[in-house]
Amino acid sequence: MSAETNLPTDPEAKVTDATVDVNGESEEFTLAPDGEPFDLSPENPADAETAADTPVDLQATVSALTQDIEALKAQLEDRTNQYMRIAADFENFRKRTQKEKEEQEQQIKCTTLKELLPVVDNFERARSQIKPQTDAEMNIHKSYQSVL
């Protein structure tokens, strides 16, 4: 059995492609960068067996992923509903506190006016009773009018 190759004779040369002539038949192959031929067969014989089982595994994986997607969609919908309820509760709280603030402000104004009414009434009675005739009386009249 004679084999001829077209490999370079220089030991430093890197060979990536080679042609081997064995018994008149020429075979061409590619060498790895380290000079070894590429092995295109599966490294692990078990890989060849799992390749045959791949459609079943893929179907199981797809069904598992589909279930995960459905679970995540349900969780997303639940979280969205929770968010909507919380947002509505917060909006109701904001409106309620604004209304309470306005009611409190109105109540304070009413209380203040109720306390001032007797004082205003007294000034009104004083104005109707006093008829200023002298300059001193006129000064007093102007004083309480300005306070009124």
DSSP file (Angstrom, degrees, kcal/mol; ACC not computed):
  #  RESIDUE AA STRUCTURE BP1 BP2  ACC     N-H-->O    O-->H-N    N-H-->O    O-->H-N    TCO  KAPPA ALPHA  PHI   PSI    X-CA   Y-CA   Z-CA
    1    1 A M              0   0    0      0, 0.0     2,-0.4     0, 0.0    21,-0.0   0.000 360.0 360.0 360.0 117.3    0.0    0.0    0.0
    2    2 A S        -     0   0    0      2,-0.0    21,-1.5     0, 0.0     2,-0.4  -0.881 360.0-167.6-110.5 139.6    1.6    3.2   -1.2
    3    3 A A  E     -A   22   0A   0     -2,-0.4     2,-0.4    19,-0.2    19,-0.2  -0.989   1.3-168.7-128.1 128.9    0.5    6.6   -0.1
    4    4 A E  E     -A   21   0A   0     17,-2.0    17,-3.2    -2,-0.4     2,-0.3  -0.930   7.7-173.9-113.6 140.2    1.6    9.9   -1.6
    5    5 A T  E     -A   20   0A   0     -2,-0.4    15,-0.2    15,-0.2    13,-0.0  -0.907  30.1-139.2-127.8 159.0    0.9   13.2   -0.1
    6    6 A N        +     0   0    0     13,-1.1    14,-0.1    -2,-0.3    -2,-0.0  -0.100  54.9 141.9-103.8  33.7    1.4   16.8   -1.2
    7    7 A L        -     0   0    0     12,-0.1    -2,-0.1     1,-0.1    11,-0.1  -0.493  57.0-107.4 -75.1 142.6    2.6   17.9    2.2
    8    8 A P        -     0   0    0      0, 0.0    -1,-0.1     0, 0.0     7,-0.0  -0.346  15.8-137.1 -68.6 153.7    5.4   20.4    2.4
    9    9 A T  S    S+     0   0    0      3,-0.0    -2,-0.0    -2,-0.0     3,-0.0   0.651  75.8 100.4 -86.4 -15.9    8.8   19.1    3.5
   10   10 A D    >   -     0   0    0      1,-0.2     3,-1.1     2,-0.1     0, 0.0  -0.583  65.2-150.1 -72.2 122.6    9.5   22.2    5.7
   11   11 A P  T 3  S+     0   0    0      0, 0.0    -1,-0.2     0, 0.0    -2,-0.0   0.730  95.1  57.0 -68.1 -19.8    8.8   21.1    9.3
   12   12 A E  T 3  S+     0   0    0      2,-0.1    -2,-0.1    -3,-0.0     2,-0.0   0.623  84.1 107.1 -83.5 -13.4    7.9   24.8   10.2
   13   13 A A    <   -     0   0    0     -3,-1.1     2,-0.5     1,-0.1     0, 0.0  -0.351  66.5-135.2 -70.3 144.9    5.2   24.9    7.5
   14   14 A K        -     0   0    0     -2,-0.0     2,-0.5    21,-0.0    -1,-0.1  -0.881  16.6-156.9-101.9 129.8    1.5   24.9    8.6
   15   15 A V        +     0   0    0     -2,-0.5    20,-0.2     1,-0.1     3,-0.1  -0.909  26.0 160.1-110.7 127.3   -0.7   22.6    6.7
   16   16 A T  S    S+     0   0    0     -2,-0.5    15,-4.0     1,-0.3     2,-0.4   0.704  70.8  34.6-112.9 -33.5   -4.4   23.2    6.6
   17   17 A D  E     + B   0  30A   0     13,-0.3    -1,-0.3     2,-0.0     2,-0.3  -0.950  67.6 175.6-121.2 143.7   -5.5   21.3    3.4
   18   18 A A  E     - B   0  29A   0     11,-2.3    11,-2.3    -2,-0.4     2,-0.5  -0.991  20.6-149.0-145.2 152.2   -3.9   18.0    2.2
   19   19 A T  E     - B   0  28A   0     -2,-0.3   -13,-1.1     9,-0.2     2,-0.5  -0.991  14.4-164.7-121.9 129.0   -4.5   15.5   -0.5
   20   20 A V  E     -AB   5  27A   0      7,-3.2     7,-3.3    -2,-0.5     2,-0.7  -0.951   7.4-154.8-117.2 131.8   -3.6   11.9    0.0
   21   21 A D  E     +AB   4  26A   0    -17,-3.2   -17,-2.0    -2,-0.5     2,-0.6  -0.913  16.9 178.9-107.9 109.4   -3.3    9.4   -2.8
   22   22 A V  E >   -AB   3  25A   0      3,-2.8     3,-2.2    -2,-0.7   -19,-0.2  -0.951  69.8 -26.1-116.3 116.9   -3.9    5.9   -1.6
   23   23 A N  T 3  S-     0   0    0    -21,-1.5    -1,-0.2    -2,-0.6     3,-0.1   0.865 126.8 -47.7  50.0  44.2   -3.8    3.1   -4.2
   24   24 A G  T 3  S+     0   0    0      1,-0.2     2,-0.5   -22,-0.2    -1,-0.3   0.362 116.4 111.8  84.5  -6.3   -4.7    5.4   -7.0
   25   25 A E  E <   -B   22   0A   0     -3,-2.2    -3,-2.8     2,-0.0     2,-0.5  -0.881  58.5-144.7-104.1 131.2   -7.6    7.0   -5.2
   26   26 A S  E     -B   21   0A   0     -2,-0.5     2,-0.4    -5,-0.2    -5,-0.2  -0.813  16.2-174.3 -98.7 127.5   -7.2   10.6   -4.2
   27   27 A E  E     -B   20   0A   0     -7,-3.3    -7,-3.2    -2,-0.5     2,-0.4  -0.972   7.2-158.9-120.8 136.6   -8.8   11.9   -0.9
   28   28 A E  E     +B   19   0A   0     -2,-0.4     2,-0.3    -9,-0.2    -9,-0.2  -0.928  19.1 163.8-114.5 137.0   -8.8   15.5    0.1
   29   29 A F  E     -B   18   0A   0    -11,-2.3   -11,-2.3    -2,-0.4     2,-0.4  -0.968  33.1-117.1-147.8 163.4   -9.2   16.5    3.8
   30   30 A T  E     -B   17   0A   0     -2,-0.3     8,-1.6   -13,-0.2     2,-0.3  -0.846  24.5-144.4-105.8 137.4   -8.8   19.6    6.0
   31   31 A L  B     -C   37   0B   0    -15,-4.0     5,-0.1    -2,-0.4    -2,-0.0  -0.731  18.7-115.4 -99.4 148.9   -6.3   19.6    8.9
   32   32 A A    >   -     0   0    0      4,-4.4     3,-2.8    -2,-0.3   -17,-0.1  -0.357  39.8 -98.1 -72.0 161.9   -6.9   21.3   12.1
   33   33 A P  T 3  S+     0   0    0      0, 0.0   -18,-0.1     0, 0.0    -1,-0.1   0.773 125.9  58.4 -55.9 -25.2   -4.5   24.2   13.0
   34   34 A D  T 3  S-     0   0    0      2,-0.2   -18,-0.1   -20,-0.1    -2,-0.0   0.429 123.5-104.6 -85.8   4.2   -2.5   21.8   15.1
   35   35 A G  S <  S+     0   0    0     -3,-2.8    -1,-0.0     1,-0.4   -19,-0.0   0.333  84.2 120.9  94.8  -7.3   -1.9   19.5   12.1
   36   36 A E  S    S-     0   0    0     -5,-0.1    -4,-4.4     1,-0.1    -1,-0.4  -0.656  70.0-106.2 -88.7 145.8   -4.4   16.8   13.1
   37   37 A P  B     -C   31   0B   0      0, 0.0    -6,-0.2     0, 0.0     2,-0.2  -0.406  39.7-102.2 -68.4 147.5   -7.3   16.0   10.8
   38   38 A F        -     0   0    0     -8,-1.6     2,-0.8    -2,-0.1    -8,-0.1  -0.480  27.4-140.4 -67.8 137.5  -10.7   17.3   11.9
   39   39 A D        +     0   0    0     -2,-0.2     4,-0.1     1,-0.1    -1,-0.1  -0.895  21.0 180.0-101.6 109.4  -12.9   14.6   13.4
   40   40 A L        +     0   0    0     -2,-0.8    -1,-0.1     2,-0.1     3,-0.1   0.472  51.6  97.6 -90.5  -2.0  -16.4   15.3   12.1
   41   41 A S  S    S-     0   0    0      1,-0.1    -2,-0.1     2,-0.1     2,-0.0  -0.498  93.0 -84.0 -80.7 156.7  -18.0   12.4   13.9
   42   42 A P        -     0   0    0      0, 0.0    -1,-0.1     0, 0.0    -2,-0.1  -0.348  31.9-139.3 -61.3 139.6  -19.7   13.0   17.2
   43   43 A E  S    S+     0   0    0      1,-0.2     3,-0.1    -3,-0.1    -2,-0.1   0.866  91.3  42.8 -67.8 -36.4  -17.3   13.1   20.1
   44   44 A N  S >> S-     0   0    0      1,-0.1     3,-1.7    -3,-0.0     4,-0.8  -0.950  72.4-148.8-115.1 121.8  -19.6   11.2   22.4
   45   45 A P  H 3> S+     0   0    0      0, 0.0     4,-1.2     0, 0.0     3,-0.4   0.788  99.7  65.0 -59.7 -24.8  -21.5    8.2   21.0
   46   46 A A  H 3> S+     0   0    0      1,-0.2     4,-2.3     2,-0.2     5,-0.2   0.809  91.8  63.6 -66.7 -27.3  -24.3    9.1   23.5
   47   47 A D  H <> S+     0   0    0     -3,-1.7     4,-1.7     1,-0.2    -1,-0.2   0.880  99.2  53.2 -62.6 -37.1  -24.8   12.3   21.5
   48   48 A A  H  X S+     0   0    0     -4,-0.8     4,-0.9    -3,-0.4    -1,-0.2   0.881 109.7  48.4 -64.6 -37.7  -25.8   10.3   18.5
   49   49 A E  H  X S+     0   0    0     -4,-1.2     4,-0.9     1,-0.2     3,-0.5   0.897 111.1  49.2 -69.4 -40.0  -28.4    8.5   20.6
   50   50 A T  H  X S+     0   0    0     -4,-2.3     4,-0.7     1,-0.2    -1,-0.2   0.774 101.0  65.3 -71.7 -24.4  -29.8   11.7   22.0
   51   51 A A  H >< S+     0   0    0     -4,-1.7     3,-0.5     1,-0.2    -1,-0.2   0.866 101.3  49.8 -63.7 -34.3  -30.0   13.2   18.5
   52   52 A A  H 3< S+     0   0    0     -4,-0.9    -1,-0.2    -3,-0.5     4,-0.2   0.815 111.9  48.2 -71.9 -29.8  -32.6   10.5   17.8
   53   53 A D  H >X S+     0   0    0     -4,-0.9     4,-2.2     1,-0.2     3,-0.6   0.493  84.1 100.1 -85.9  -4.1  -34.5   11.4   20.9
   54   54 A T  H <X S+     0   0    0     -4,-0.7     4,-3.3    -3,-0.5     5,-0.3   0.852  74.3  55.5 -56.8 -44.1  -34.4   15.2   20.2
   55   55 A P  H 3> S+     0   0    0      0, 0.0     4,-2.1     0, 0.0    -1,-0.2   0.900 111.3  45.6 -58.6 -38.8  -38.0   15.6   18.8
   56   56 A V  H <> S+     0   0    0     -3,-0.6     4,-2.4    -4,-0.2    -2,-0.2   0.934 114.9  47.2 -67.4 -45.5  -39.5   14.1   21.9
   57   57 A D  H  X S+     0   0    0     -4,-2.2     4,-2.8     1,-0.2    -1,-0.2   0.896 111.7  51.4 -63.0 -39.6  -37.2   16.2   24.1
   58   58 A L  H  X S+     0   0    0     -4,-3.3     4,-3.1    -5,-0.2    -1,-0.2   0.905 109.2  50.1 -64.5 -40.6  -38.1   19.3   22.1
   59   59 A Q  H  X S+     0   0    0     -4,-2.1     4,-2.6    -5,-0.3    -2,-0.2   0.917 112.6  46.8 -64.2 -41.7  -41.8   18.6   22.4
   60   60 A A  H  X S+     0   0    0     -4,-2.4     4,-2.4     2,-0.2    -2,-0.2   0.915 114.1  48.0 -65.3 -41.9  -41.4   18.2   26.2
   61   61 A T  H  X S+     0   0    0     -4,-2.8     4,-2.8     2,-0.2    -2,-0.2   0.920 112.1  49.3 -64.6 -43.6  -39.3   21.4   26.4
   62   62 A V  H  X S+     0   0    0     -4,-3.1     4,-2.6     2,-0.2    -2,-0.2   0.921 112.4  47.6 -62.2 -44.1  -41.8   23.3   24.3
   63   63 A S  H  X S+     0   0    0     -4,-2.6     4,-2.2     2,-0.2    -1,-0.2   0.895 112.9  49.0 -66.1 -37.9  -44.7   22.1   26.4
   64   64 A A  H  X S+     0   0    0     -4,-2.4     4,-2.2     2,-0.2    -2,-0.2   0.922 113.0  46.8 -65.7 -43.0  -42.9   23.0   29.6
   65   65 A L  H  X S+     0   0    0     -4,-2.8     4,-2.6     2,-0.2    -2,-0.2   0.876 110.2  53.5 -66.4 -37.0  -42.0   26.4   28.3
   66   66 A T  H  X S+     0   0    0     -4,-2.6     4,-2.5     2,-0.2    -1,-0.2   0.911 109.3  48.5 -63.2 -42.0  -45.6   27.0   27.1
   67   67 A Q  H  X S+     0   0    0     -4,-2.2     4,-2.5     2,-0.2    -2,-0.2   0.906 111.0  50.7 -63.7 -40.7  -46.8   26.1   30.6
   68   68 A D  H  X S+     0   0    0     -4,-2.2     4,-2.6     2,-0.2    -2,-0.2   0.909 110.1  50.2 -62.4 -41.8  -44.2   28.6   32.1
   69   69 A I  H  X S+     0   0    0     -4,-2.6     4,-2.6     2,-0.2    -2,-0.2   0.928 110.9  48.6 -62.8 -44.9  -45.4   31.3   29.7
   70   70 A E  H  X S+     0   0    0     -4,-2.5     4,-2.3     2,-0.2    -2,-0.2   0.907 111.9  49.4 -62.3 -41.4  -49.0   30.7   30.7
   71   71 A A  H  X S+     0   0    0     -4,-2.5     4,-2.4     1,-0.2    -1,-0.2   0.911 112.3  47.9 -64.0 -41.7  -48.1   30.8   34.4
   72   72 A L  H  X S+     0   0    0     -4,-2.6     4,-2.6     2,-0.2    -2,-0.2   0.873 110.0  52.4 -67.7 -36.4  -46.2   34.1   33.8
   73   73 A K  H  X S+     0   0    0     -4,-2.6     4,-2.5     2,-0.2    -2,-0.2   0.919 110.7  47.8 -63.6 -42.7  -49.1   35.6   31.9
   74   74 A A  H  X S+     0   0    0     -4,-2.3     4,-2.4     2,-0.2    -2,-0.2   0.909 112.5  49.0 -63.2 -42.0  -51.4   34.7   34.7
   75   75 A Q  H  X S+     0   0    0     -4,-2.4     4,-2.6     2,-0.2    -2,-0.2   0.905 110.9  50.5 -64.6 -41.1  -49.0   36.2   37.2
   76   76 A L  H  X S+     0   0    0     -4,-2.6     4,-2.5     2,-0.2    -2,-0.2   0.913 110.6  48.9 -62.6 -43.2  -48.7   39.4   35.0
   77   77 A E  H  X S+     0   0    0     -4,-2.5     4,-2.4     2,-0.2    -2,-0.2   0.908 111.6  49.9 -63.4 -41.6  -52.5   39.7   34.9
   78   78 A D  H  X S+     0   0    0     -4,-2.4     4,-2.4     2,-0.2    -2,-0.2   0.926 112.4  46.7 -62.1 -45.3  -52.7   39.3   38.7
   79   79 A R  H  X S+     0   0    0     -4,-2.6     4,-2.6     2,-0.2    -2,-0.2   0.876 111.1  52.7 -65.3 -37.4  -50.0   41.9   39.2
   80   80 A T  H  X S+     0   0    0     -4,-2.5     4,-2.4     2,-0.2    -1,-0.2   0.918 109.9  48.1 -64.3 -42.8  -51.7   44.3   36.8
   81   81 A N  H  X S+     0   0    0     -4,-2.4     4,-2.4     2,-0.2    -2,-0.2   0.912 111.6  50.1 -63.5 -42.2  -55.0   43.9   38.6
   82   82 A Q  H  X S+     0   0    0     -4,-2.4     4,-2.6     1,-0.2    -2,-0.2   0.923 110.8  49.9 -60.9 -43.6  -53.3   44.5   42.0
   83   83 A Y  H  X S+     0   0    0     -4,-2.6     4,-2.8     1,-0.2    -2,-0.2   0.918 110.1  50.0 -61.1 -44.0  -51.6   47.6   40.5
   84   84 A M  H  X S+     0   0    0     -4,-2.4     4,-2.4     1,-0.2    -1,-0.2   0.906 111.8  48.2 -63.1 -41.6  -55.0   48.9   39.2
   85   85 A R  H  X S+     0   0    0     -4,-2.4     4,-2.7     2,-0.2    -1,-0.2   0.922 113.2  47.2 -65.1 -42.9  -56.6   48.4   42.6
   86   86 A I  H  X S+     0   0    0     -4,-2.6     4,-2.5     2,-0.2    -2,-0.2   0.910 112.2  50.0 -65.0 -41.4  -53.8   50.1   44.4
   87   87 A A  H  X S+     0   0    0     -4,-2.8     4,-2.2     2,-0.2    -1,-0.2   0.907 112.5  47.4 -63.7 -41.2  -53.8   53.0   42.0
   88   88 A A  H  X S+     0   0    0     -4,-2.4     4,-2.5     2,-0.2    -2,-0.2   0.909 111.6  50.8 -66.2 -41.9  -57.6   53.4   42.4
   89   89 A D  H  X S+     0   0    0     -4,-2.7     4,-2.5     1,-0.2    -2,-0.2   0.915 111.0  48.6 -60.7 -42.8  -57.3   53.2   46.2
   90   90 A F  H  X S+     0   0    0     -4,-2.5     4,-2.6     2,-0.2    -1,-0.2   0.904 110.5  50.3 -65.5 -40.4  -54.6   55.9   46.1
   91   91 A E  H  X S+     0   0    0     -4,-2.2     4,-2.4     2,-0.2    -2,-0.2   0.914 111.6  48.5 -63.5 -42.4  -56.8   58.1   43.9
   92   92 A N  H  X S+     0   0    0     -4,-2.5     4,-2.6     2,-0.2    -2,-0.2   0.906 111.5  50.5 -62.8 -41.4  -59.7   57.7   46.3
   93   93 A F  H  X S+     0   0    0     -4,-2.5     4,-2.7     2,-0.2     5,-0.2   0.920 110.1  49.8 -61.5 -44.1  -57.5   58.5   49.2
   94   94 A R  H  X S+     0   0    0     -4,-2.6     4,-2.1     1,-0.2    -2,-0.2   0.922 113.3  45.5 -62.1 -44.8  -56.2   61.7   47.5
   95   95 A K  H  X S+     0   0    0     -4,-2.4     4,-2.5     2,-0.2    -1,-0.2   0.909 113.3  50.5 -64.6 -41.8  -59.8   62.9   46.7
   96   96 A R  H  X S+     0   0    0     -4,-2.6     4,-2.7     1,-0.2    -2,-0.2   0.921 111.5  46.6 -64.5 -44.0  -60.9   62.1   50.2
   97   97 A T  H  X S+     0   0    0     -4,-2.7     4,-2.3     2,-0.2    -1,-0.2   0.880 112.0  51.6 -67.3 -35.7  -58.1   64.0   51.9
   98   98 A Q  H  X S+     0   0    0     -4,-2.1     4,-2.2    -5,-0.2    -2,-0.2   0.921 111.9  46.9 -64.0 -42.9  -58.6   66.9   49.5
   99   99 A K  H  X S+     0   0    0     -4,-2.5     4,-2.5     2,-0.2    -2,-0.2   0.917 112.1  49.9 -64.8 -43.4  -62.3   67.0   50.4
  100  100 A E  H  X S+     0   0    0     -4,-2.7     4,-2.5     1,-0.2    -1,-0.2   0.888 110.0  51.6 -61.9 -39.1  -61.5   66.7   54.2
  101  101 A K  H  X S+     0   0    0     -4,-2.3     4,-2.4     2,-0.2    -1,-0.2   0.920 110.7  47.2 -63.7 -44.6  -59.1   69.6   53.8
  102  102 A E  H  X S+     0   0    0     -4,-2.2     4,-2.3     2,-0.2    -2,-0.2   0.904 112.8  49.4 -64.9 -40.8  -61.7   71.8   52.1
  103  103 A E  H  X S+     0   0    0     -4,-2.5     4,-2.4     2,-0.2    -2,-0.2   0.907 111.5  49.1 -64.0 -41.5  -64.3   70.9   54.8
  104  104 A Q  H  X S+     0   0    0     -4,-2.5     4,-2.4     2,-0.2    -2,-0.2   0.910 110.8  50.0 -64.8 -42.4  -61.9   71.7   57.6
  105  105 A E  H  X S+     0   0    0     -4,-2.4     4,-2.1     2,-0.2    -2,-0.2   0.913 111.7  48.5 -61.6 -42.8  -61.0   75.0   56.0
  106  106 A Q  H  X S+     0   0    0     -4,-2.3     4,-2.3     1,-0.2    -2,-0.2   0.902 111.1  50.6 -63.8 -41.1  -64.7   75.9   55.6
  107  107 A Q  H  X S+     0   0    0     -4,-2.4     4,-2.4     2,-0.2    -2,-0.2   0.897 109.4  50.4 -65.3 -40.3  -65.3   74.9   59.3
  108  108 A I  H  X S+     0   0    0     -4,-2.4     4,-2.4     2,-0.2    -1,-0.2   0.909 110.6  49.7 -64.1 -42.2  -62.4   77.1   60.5
  109  109 A K  H  X S+     0   0    0     -4,-2.1     4,-2.4     2,-0.2    -2,-0.2   0.920 111.8  48.5 -62.0 -43.8  -63.7   80.1   58.5
  110  110 A C  H  X S+     0   0    0     -4,-2.3     4,-2.4     2,-0.2    -2,-0.2   0.917 111.7  48.9 -63.4 -43.3  -67.2   79.6   60.0
  111  111 A T  H  X S+     0   0    0     -4,-2.4     4,-1.7     2,-0.2    -1,-0.2   0.915 111.6  49.4 -63.0 -43.1  -65.9   79.3   63.5
  112  112 A T  H  X S+     0   0    0     -4,-2.4     4,-1.6     1,-0.2    -2,-0.2   0.920 112.1  47.7 -63.5 -44.1  -63.8   82.4   63.1
  113  113 A L  H  X S+     0   0    0     -4,-2.4     4,-2.0     1,-0.2    -1,-0.2   0.888 108.3  54.9 -65.7 -38.3  -66.7   84.4   61.7
  114  114 A K  H  < S+     0   0    0     -4,-2.4    -1,-0.2     1,-0.2    -2,-0.2   0.872 109.8  47.5 -62.3 -35.3  -69.0   83.2   64.5
  115  115 A E  H  < S+     0   0    0     -4,-1.7     4,-0.5     1,-0.2    -1,-0.2   0.814 114.0  46.9 -74.8 -29.9  -66.5   84.5   67.0
  116  116 A L  H  X S+     0   0    0     -4,-1.6     4,-2.3     1,-0.2     3,-0.3   0.740  93.5  78.0 -83.8 -23.4  -66.2   87.9   65.2
  117  117 A L  H  X S+     0   0    0     -4,-2.0     4,-2.7     1,-0.2     5,-0.2   0.893  91.5  50.9 -57.5 -44.7  -69.9   88.6   64.7
  118  118 A P  H  > S+     0   0    0      0, 0.0     4,-2.1     0, 0.0    -1,-0.2   0.891 111.0  49.8 -62.1 -35.4  -70.6   89.7   68.3
  119  119 A V  H  > S+     0   0    0     -4,-0.5     4,-2.1    -3,-0.3    -2,-0.2   0.921 111.8  47.4 -66.9 -43.9  -67.7   92.2   68.1
  120  120 A V  H  X S+     0   0    0     -4,-2.3     4,-2.4     1,-0.2    -1,-0.2   0.906 110.5  53.0 -64.2 -41.3  -69.0   93.6   64.8
  121  121 A D  H  X S+     0   0    0     -4,-2.7     4,-2.4    -5,-0.2    -1,-0.2   0.909 107.6  51.3 -60.3 -41.9  -72.5   93.8   66.3
  122  122 A N  H  X S+     0   0    0     -4,-2.1     4,-2.4     2,-0.2    -1,-0.2   0.908 109.9  48.9 -63.3 -41.8  -71.1   95.8   69.2
  123  123 A F  H  X S+     0   0    0     -4,-2.1     4,-2.3     2,-0.2    -1,-0.2   0.899 110.3  52.0 -63.5 -39.3  -69.3   98.3   66.9
  124  124 A E  H  X S+     0   0    0     -4,-2.4     4,-1.9     2,-0.2    -2,-0.2   0.918 110.9  46.9 -63.4 -42.8  -72.5   98.7   64.9
  125  125 A R  H  X S+     0   0    0     -4,-2.4     4,-1.6     1,-0.2    -2,-0.2   0.899 111.2  52.1 -64.8 -40.6  -74.5   99.5   68.0
  126  126 A A  H  X S+     0   0    0     -4,-2.4     4,-2.1     1,-0.2    -2,-0.2   0.908 108.9  50.3 -63.8 -40.9  -71.8  101.9   69.2
  127  127 A R  H  < S+     0   0    0     -4,-2.3    -1,-0.2     1,-0.2    -2,-0.2   0.891 110.9  48.4 -65.0 -39.1  -71.9  103.7   65.9
  128  128 A S  H  < S+     0   0    0     -4,-1.9    -1,-0.2     1,-0.2    -2,-0.2   0.797 114.8  45.9 -72.8 -25.3  -75.7  104.0   66.0
  129  129 A Q  H  < S+     0   0    0     -4,-1.6     2,-0.5    -5,-0.1    -2,-0.2   0.804  99.3  75.1 -85.8 -32.4  -75.7  105.4   69.6
  130  130 A I     <  -     0   0    0     -4,-2.1    -1,-0.0    -5,-0.2     0, 0.0  -0.712  51.8-176.8 -93.0 129.1  -72.9  107.9   69.3
  131  131 A K        -     0   0    0     -2,-0.5     2,-0.1     0, 0.0     7,-0.1  -0.902  26.1-139.9-118.0  97.5  -73.5  111.2   67.5
  132  132 A P        +     0   0    0      0, 0.0     3,-0.1     0, 0.0    -2,-0.0  -0.356  33.6 162.7 -65.4 132.0  -70.1  113.0   67.6
  133  133 A Q        +     0   0    0     -2,-0.1     2,-0.2     1,-0.0     3,-0.0   0.623  58.7  47.5-119.5 -27.3  -70.5  116.7   68.3
  134  134 A T  S  > S-     0   0    0      1,-0.1     4,-2.1     0, 0.0     5,-0.1  -0.637  88.3-106.5-111.5 172.5  -67.0  117.8   69.3
  135  135 A D  H  > S+     0   0    0     -2,-0.2     4,-2.1     2,-0.2     5,-0.1   0.865 119.7  52.8 -65.6 -35.8  -63.6  117.1   67.8
  136  136 A A  H  > S+     0   0    0      2,-0.2     4,-2.0     1,-0.2    -1,-0.2   0.918 110.6  46.8 -65.9 -43.6  -62.7  114.7   70.6
  137  137 A E  H  > S+     0   0    0      1,-0.2     4,-2.6     2,-0.2    -1,-0.2   0.873 110.4  53.8 -65.7 -35.6  -65.9  112.7   70.0
  138  138 A M  H  X S+     0   0    0     -4,-2.1     4,-2.4     2,-0.2    -2,-0.2   0.893 107.0  51.2 -65.9 -38.7  -65.1  112.8   66.3
  139  139 A N  H  X S+     0   0    0     -4,-2.1     4,-1.9     2,-0.2    -2,-0.2   0.908 111.7  46.9 -64.0 -42.3  -61.6  111.3   66.9
  140  140 A I  H  X S+     0   0    0     -4,-2.0     4,-2.3     2,-0.2     5,-0.3   0.919 111.3  52.0 -63.6 -43.8  -63.1  108.5   68.9
  141  141 A H  H  X S+     0   0    0     -4,-2.6     4,-1.8     1,-0.2    -2,-0.2   0.919 111.0  47.0 -60.1 -44.0  -65.8  107.9   66.3
  142  142 A K  H  X S+     0   0    0     -4,-2.4     4,-2.1     2,-0.2    -1,-0.2   0.857 109.5  56.6 -65.3 -35.4  -63.1  107.7   63.6
  143  143 A S  H  X S+     0   0    0     -4,-1.9     4,-1.7     1,-0.2    -2,-0.2   0.951 111.3  38.9 -63.6 -51.5  -61.0  105.3   65.7
  144  144 A Y  H  X S+     0   0    0     -4,-2.3     4,-2.5     1,-0.2    -1,-0.2   0.800 112.9  57.7 -75.1 -24.1  -63.6  102.7   66.2
  145  145 A Q  H  < S+     0   0    0     -4,-1.8    -1,-0.2    -5,-0.3    -2,-0.2   0.904 107.7  47.7 -66.0 -39.6  -64.8  103.1   62.6
  146  146 A S  H  < S+     0   0    0     -4,-2.1    -2,-0.2     1,-0.2    -1,-0.2   0.860 112.1  49.3 -70.2 -32.9  -61.3  102.2   61.5
  147  147 A V  H  <        0   0    0     -4,-1.7    -2,-0.2     1,-0.3    -1,-0.2   0.900 360.0 360.0 -68.3 -40.0  -61.2   99.2   63.8
  148  148 A L     <        0   0    0     -4,-2.5    -1,-0.3    -5,-0.1    -2,-0.2   0.510 360.0 360.0 -62.4 360.0  -64.5   98.2   62.5
